[in-house]
Amino acid sequence: MSRSARALALLLPLAVAACGGPQAPKPSDLDGTWTGPMHTVGGRCADGVDATLLIDGDRVLFSPASGVLTLEGHRKPDDTALHAQLLLNDMNHKPLPMVFEGRSAPEQAPDGHPSLRIDGTYGTPTCRASVVLRRPAAQPWKNLLGR
């Protein structure tokens, strides 16, 4: 067997392995801003209104319905699971916990390239909503004009 044939025989399995299925996301792949509409699963929630998630290293911030409330959390360095919470008191002075749980999932972008999304659940004692978060599309002119 020639030298080039041996080299090809050794490199072929590596090339095939590199073309394998989708790779598991790294925690650093999640850093940035994510948005997506909330969909009521139970109770009364702001249905169809966008929620925002910000991930910066180990810090997680979630704003349901893009409102003024921000749930905060931290994630472990090598974990793609996300958790954020906020504990308030309602008007009857009873605890009002708000919790977001999410996990990244691979998907195929419209252009055919691999991408990520975050599947999450937001809940309070009176609301349970599912939310699929994706990175917002870059719209520099819209940002410049403030729209």
N, C-alpha and C positions, 0 to 999 in steps of 0.2 A: 504494500500500500504506500502510495506516495506521501510526501510530507504534507502537501496541501489537502489531500483526501483525509488524512488523519486529523488535521486541524478542523476541517469541516465537520467530521464525525464528532469531534469534541464540542464544537460550538453550536451545532444544530439543536441539541436538547436544551441548551441555555436560551437560545433564541425562541424556541417554542414555549418555554416556561415564562419568558418575559411577555409573551403575547397572551397569556392566560386571562382569566376572568378579572372582574373589577377588583382593585386593591382595596383593602380596608382603609377607611380614612384615618389620617393621623390627627391627633388632637389639635395641632397647629393649623390644620386645614379649616378648622371651624372659626378661627378668629375673624371678627368683622361684624357687620350688621346684616340681619336677616329680617324679612317681613313676610306676612301672609295673613289671609283672612281667618277669623275665628268662626267655627261652625258649632252651633249649639247641639249638644248631645243630650243634655238633661237640664231641667230647671229653666231659669231665665237668664240669658246672656246677651251681650251685644253681638248679634248674629251678623256675619258678613263684614264686620269691621276689621280693619287690619290691626294686627299686633306687631310689636317690634321686639327683637331679641338682639342684644349686643354681647359679644363674647370677646374678652380681652385676656389672653393667657388663662389664668385659673378663675377669673372673675366672670360672672354671668349676671346680666341685667335683663329683665323681661317686663315689658309694658303692655298689659292687655288693652286692646281696643285703642292703642296709641294715646292713652290718656295720661293723667298726671300721676298715677300710681306706678311705682317701680318695685318689682320683686327682685330681691338680690340673692345671690348664691355664689358658691365656689365649687369648682370641679377639681377632681384629682388630676395630677399632671398627665397621666397616661390613659385617661378615661374619656370616652366620647359621650357618656351619659351626662345629662344636664339637669340641674335642680335649682330652683329659685323660689323664695317664699317671702311673704310679708304678713305680719300679724298685727291687726288693728282691733279696735273695739267698735261694735255697732252702736246705734243710738240708744240701745237698752243696756249698754255697758257690758255686753257679752262678747267673748272672743270672736273675731272674724278673720279666720285664716284664709290666705290666698296662696295657692301653690301652682307652680309650673314644673312639669317633668317632660324631658325631651331626649331624643336619641337621634343621631345622624344616620342617614340611610343613603346608599348610592342610587343614582338614577341616571338616565340618559337625557342630556340636554337636547333642545330642538335641533341644534346643529349636528347632533350625532355624537358629540364628545361626552365622555363620562363627567358627571357632575354630582353634587351633593344636595340633599335637602335635610331638614330637621323635622321629624314628626313629633308633635308634642300634645300634651293635654294640660289645660288650665282648669282649675277648680276652686270653688268657694262653697260654703254651705248651701247656697241657693243656685249655683251655676256650675255646669260642667261643659267644656267646649274642647273640640279638637282643633288643632291648627297645624298646617303644613307651611313651614317657613323656607323661603328661598332667598338667595342674595338678590337685592334689587338691581334692575338693569341700570347701567350707567346712562344718565341723561344730563350731560353737562349744561345744555342750554336751558333746560327746565330748572336746574339748580341755580344758574346764574340769574334767571328772571324771577326766582322765588316762587315758582308755581309747583 
